[in-house]
Amino acid sequence: MVNGLALSVPHGFSGVMLVALVSREPTATTNALAAVRIDGAELLHMTPLEALARLGPGDVALGRLDVKPTLDGVEDGLWALGVLAARGVTVLNGPGALLAAHDKLLTARILRRGGLPHPTTRLVRGDREGGLLPTPPVVVKPRHGSWGRSVTRCETEQELTAELDRIRTEPWYLAHGALVQELVPPVGHDLRLVVAGDRMVGCVQRVAAEGEWRTNVALGAQRVPARAPLAAIQIALAAANEIAATLVGVDLLPRDDGFVVLEVNGAVEFTADYRPDEDVFREAVVEILRAARHARAADDRRELAPSATAPI
């Protein structure tokens, strides 16, 4: 109280780190992360507008905005994460990281630039093709996709032509076009690793449903606890680092020479199966808090550094 008035003090300056898990709707994973209790930290789900109303300097926002159900972009709210960062809030999984994960064309370019194994990917939009298309067999998918929806396998040039003709009136195609991607031979399963901060905190093998080549749980795949090989962990950590994300899922498919990155999920959902012997959600929160402290310390160092234009 000052002069009879109660002053609102940002959590970051009151000894408690407030971490907002920012998404349109809370998911099972968001709720599980928010339920973790660690001294000195409080995690809450907030919508983008709630985060704008509540967060200030010293607080933390972790972006968990997902792909729209219509597959024509990312959920509204990236702009709010940008405003929060400008306000002095420490933003993890910010607009750049979420776009890099959700825009599969951008993902492909970033992973390739980083020298990571990823299928050859080309954009088709309208009647224009973004370079020579991969030779079938290929996969045709939305540029912003999830849940295995509208992902089609084409074994021949005829099937590819027919699929591109079929999707040309889809709203998501009209908005962003489609990706034609080299098919990595399916083996009936893949690995999904959850990376938090600089650690792999959990892993499962996703086993495709009978008669299905895709390994999405939404399409009936089963999660089986798995121990990730060192090579898989190294690739997953490198992919998350290239995307500049704090909490992501990295999908890897085994092949003869190691692993290839299929996708990076910026709003990854995971369950206790990912770490049966320990609390995967607590492990993830520990790493999120560590990343937040490192980011805040880096911000403080930048503020203290002398300006290049400052008088000498």
Sequence and secondary structure as in RCSB ss.txt:
>XXXX:A:sequence
MVNGLALSVPHGFSGVMLVALVSREPTATTNALAAVRIDGAELLHMTPLEALARLGPGDVALGRLDVKPTLDGVE
DGLWALGVLAARGVTVLNGPGALLAAHDKLLTARILRRGGLPHPTTRLVRGDREGGLLPTPPVVVKPRHGSWGRS
VTRCETEQELTAELDRIRTEPWYLAHGALVQELVPPVGHDLRLVVAGDRMVGCVQRVAAEGEWRTNVALGAQRVP
ARAPLAAIQIALAAANEIAATLVGVDLLPRDDGFVVLEVNGAVEFTADYRPDEDVFREAVVEILRAARHARAADD
RRELAPSATAPI
>XXXX:A:secstr
 BTTB     GGGTT EEEEEE SS  HHHHHHHT  BTTEEEEEE HHHHHHH  TT EEEE   B TTSSSB 
TTHHHHHHHHHHT EEES HHHHHHHHBHHHHHHHHHHTT     EEEEETTEESSS   SSEEEEESB  TTTT
 EEE SHHHHHHHHHHHTTSHHHHHH EEEEE     SEEEEEEEETTEEEEEEEEE  TT     GGGT EEEE
    HHHHHHHHHHHHHHT SEEEEEEEEETTEEEEEEEETT    GGGSTTS HHHHHHHHHHHHHHHHHHHHH
HHHHS  TTS  
